[in-house]
Amino acid sequence: MHDDDPRGFEPPARADEPGSKRLVADGGRRWPSLTALQRDCLEGIACLEREGEPTHEAALARELEHTYPNLDDTRLYPTITVLVGHALLERGERRGDGRVEYTPTDAGRALLRARIERLADACGLILVDRADGTPTRETDG
């Protein structure tokens, strides 16, 4: 589904209903309001950055090639532009080779972190902060 496709944009019965397409109070966006490609691009940029790899479009396309074998600039660039517009990615300075690199914003990182926490909770896993080894959430029992 393309970003401009009107399907799936019906408002929920309640503002707090899961999957709400509304902006949240802190100005961020909810995970389900992004397309699968937008979510994968945000995650891919974060992974490349963590690994110390370049975070330009060509590197992201390589990162996503197994999931999206036919991904090209006509889909990738507009998707990244939407993420920049939602303030989830930040566009960096043009490098010497003419490529622009992207980094997740604090809002983008918070969205990824919230997703990880929801998945860990659903699976009954405890997340541990790598920096100091403390659990990021306590167990229920």
C-alpha positions in Angstrom: 0.0 0.0 0.0 1.4 3.4 -0.9 1.6 6.3 1.5 -1.1 8.2 -0.3 -3.5 5.3 -0.4 -6.7 6.3 1.6 -7.5 2.7 2.6 -7.1 2.0 6.3 -7.4 5.6 7.4 -10.8 5.4 9.0 -10.7 6.8 12.5 -11.0 4.4 15.4 -14.2 4.3 17.5 -12.1 5.6 20.5 -9.0 7.8 20.4 -7.2 5.4 22.7 -8.1 2.3 20.6 -5.0 0.3 19.5 -3.9 1.1 16.0 -5.1 4.7 16.2 -3.8 6.7 13.3 -3.9 9.9 15.4 -0.8 11.8 16.6 0.0 11.1 20.2 0.2 13.8 22.8 4.0 14.1 22.6 3.8 14.9 18.9 5.1 11.5 18.0 3.5 8.8 15.8 2.2 5.4 16.7 3.8 2.4 15.2 0.7 1.1 13.3 0.3 4.5 11.6 3.5 3.8 9.6 3.6 1.5 6.6 5.7 -1.6 6.8 8.3 -0.1 4.5 8.5 3.0 6.7 8.9 0.9 9.8 11.6 -1.2 8.2 13.4 1.9 6.9 13.4 3.4 10.4 14.7 0.1 11.9 17.2 -0.3 9.1 18.8 3.1 9.6 19.0 2.5 13.3 20.7 -0.9 12.7 23.2 0.6 10.2 24.0 3.4 12.6 24.5 1.0 15.5 26.9 -1.1 13.4 28.9 2.0 12.4 27.9 1.6 8.8 27.0 4.5 6.4 23.3 5.4 6.7 22.6 6.7 3.2 20.0 5.4 0.8 22.2 2.9 -1.0 23.3 1.3 2.3 19.7 1.2 3.5 18.6 -0.5 0.2 21.3 -3.1 0.7 20.1 -3.6 4.3 16.5 -4.2 3.1 17.3 -6.1 -0.1 16.2 -9.5 1.3 12.8 -8.2 2.5 12.3 -5.9 -0.5 14.3 -7.4 -3.5 12.8 -4.9 -6.0 13.2 -1.8 -3.8 14.5 1.2 -5.8 14.8 5.0 -5.4 11.3 5.6 -6.6 10.0 3.9 -3.4 12.9 4.4 -1.0 13.4 8.1 -1.3 9.8 9.1 -0.8 9.6 6.7 2.1 12.6 8.3 3.8 11.2 11.7 3.1 8.0 10.8 4.9 10.0 9.7 7.9 11.9 12.9 7.9 8.6 14.8 7.6 7.3 12.9 10.6 10.5 13.9 12.5 11.5 10.2 13.0 14.6 10.6 10.9 16.9 13.5 10.5 18.6 14.3 7.2 22.3 14.9 7.5 24.8 16.9 5.5 25.8 15.8 2.1 29.0 13.8 2.1 31.9 14.2 -0.2 30.5 11.6 -2.5 27.2 13.5 -2.7 25.2 11.0 -0.5 23.0 12.3 2.3 23.0 10.2 5.5 20.1 9.9 7.9 19.9 9.3 11.6 16.9 8.5 13.8 15.7 11.4 15.9 14.9 11.0 19.6 11.2 10.5 18.6 12.3 7.8 16.1 14.4 6.0 18.7 11.5 6.3 21.3 9.1 4.8 18.7 11.5 1.9 18.1 12.1 1.4 21.9 8.3 1.4 22.6 7.8 -1.2 19.9 10.6 -3.4 21.4 9.1 -3.1 24.8 5.6 -4.1 23.6 7.0 -7.1 21.8 9.1 -8.2 24.8 6.0 -7.8 27.0 4.0 -9.9 24.6 6.6 -12.6 24.7 7.2 -12.5 28.4 10.8 -11.3 27.9 12.8 -9.0 30.2 14.8 -6.3 28.4 18.2 -5.5 29.9 20.0 -2.2 29.3 23.4 -3.1 27.8 25.0 -0.1 29.4 24.6 -1.2 33.0 22.9 -4.6 32.9 19.7 -3.5 34.7 16.3 -4.6 33.5 14.4 -1.9 31.7 11.1 -3.3 33.1 10.5 -5.4 36.1 8.9 -8.9 36.0 5.3 -9.3 37.1 6.0 -12.1 39.6 
